[in-house]
C-alpha cells in the first residue's frame, strides 16, 4: 500500500488558471491536499503594502495556499493577503485590506504544531478584518476591524 506522501508525488496536478487582469499573485505550482481538497501556493507578482499593519509583501514572496483564484481578491487595488502556513478554500473569500496570518504554534505543550496554522472554508473575510491562527469552517462574514485570534492557553486565577 502506498503512503499518502507517495500518492501525492505520483499524482500530476495542474494549477487553476489565472485571469489576465490578475497582476497581484500567481500560483507557484506547489500544491497540498487538505482532506479531499487540493490547494495551491501563491506568490506575489508585485510589492504589496498592508495599510493597517504596514507589513510589506515583496514581489515574488510566497504566501499561503488557495483552492482557486477567487479565494483571494485581486481587483481595484485590493491589498488582502494570505500568509504562508494558511489555506483558504471552498467558497471562502479574502478581500479588501484583510489578511490571514498564521503563527503555527503547538496547541498544547509537547504537541507538534499543525501543518496549517489556519484554514478558512466557506467564509468571507473583508474590509480590515484579520484572522490569526484560527480555523474557520462555517459560512460567515468577518468584516470591519474584526480581529480573530486563537485563544492563548494562559492560566486564569479565579477570584472568590
N, C-alpha and C positions, 0 to 999 in steps of 0.2 A: 504494500500500500504506500503510495507517495505521500510525502508530508505536505502540509499546507504551503510551505515555502517553495517546494519543488513544483507544486501545482501553479503557483504564481509565476514562477520563472518560465514554465512551459507554455503558459497562456500568452498569446500575442495580442496586444491591445493597441488601439489607435486612439489618441486623444480626440475629444469632441472638436468640431470646427469652431473657429474664432471669426467673428464678424469683421468685415473690412474696416469698419469705423471704430474698432476697439484698439486704441493706442495706449491703453492703461496696463494690460497684462497679457501674458502668453502662457501656454502650457509648456512645462519643461520636458514632458514625455515620461516623467516618473509617475507611477501610479501605485495606489494601495487599495486593498479591499477591506471595507468595514462591513461586516456581515455579508450581505449579498450585493452591496453597492461598491462600484469601482469609483474612486475619487482620484483626481489629477492634481499634481502640484503646480502652482502658479509662480511666475516670476514677473517683476515689474518691467515694463517696457520704457518707462521714463521715471524720473525722480518725482516722488510724491511727498507732500508735507501734510501731516495730520494737524489741522488748525487748532485742535483742542490741546493735545499734548505736546505739540511742536516736534514730534518724532519724525525723522526723515526715513523714507524708504528709498534706497539708492536704485538707480537704473540697474537691472539685472539681478537685484536681490530676490532671493527665493522666499516665497510665502507659504501659506498653508495649502490645503487641498480642497478642491471643489468638484462636484459631480459634473456640472455643465456651466457654460459661460454666464447664464443669467442668475447664478447663485451669488455673483458679485457685481455690483453696479459699476458701470464704466462710462456713462454718458454725462454730458453737461458739467464737466469739471468735478465729477464725483471723486472724493478722496478716501472713500472707505477702503479697508484693507483687512485681509485675513492673514494673521501672522503664522509662522512656521509652528507646527505642533497642533494646529487646529484643522477641523474638517467641517465643511458646510455642504449639505446635500438635500435631496428631496426637493420640496418646493420652497425651501429656505432661501432668503434673500438678504444680503448685507449691502446697504447703500447709504448715500449721503455722506456724512462725516463719521459714520460709525466704524467700529473695529472690533475684531475678535482677537483677543490676546490670550495666550496660554503659557502660564508658568507651570510646567509639568512637575508636580511635586508628589511625593507619596501621600496617600490618604491617611495612613497610619504608620507609626514608627516601625521601620523594618520592612514595610511592604514596598515592593517595587513600584515605580511610577507607571502610570498607564501609558500606552503608546501614543494616544492622542489626549492632550490635556483638555480638549474642548471639542464637543461635537454638537452641531446645530442642525436639526432636522425639522422641516416644515414650519419654521418661524420667520418673522420679518424683523430685521434689526435695522432701524432707520434713525434719521436725524443725527444727534450727537451721542447716541447710546453706545455703551461699552459692555462687553461680556468678557470676563476674566476667569478662565479655568472651570467653567460650569457646563454641564451637558444640558441642552435644551432639546427635548424630543416631543414637543407638542405644538399644535398650531397656536401661535400667539404673536402679538406685536410688542416689541420693546422699542420705545421711542423717547423723544425729548432728550433730556440729560440723564436718563436712567443709567445706572451702573450696577451690573450684576456680578457678584464675586462669589467664589467658593467660600463657604464658611470655614473660618480658621478653627482648628482644634485647640482651643485655649481653655484651660481650667477656669471655671467660674466659681467665685466664692458666694455662697448664699448668705444673706443677712437674715437674722432672726429677730 
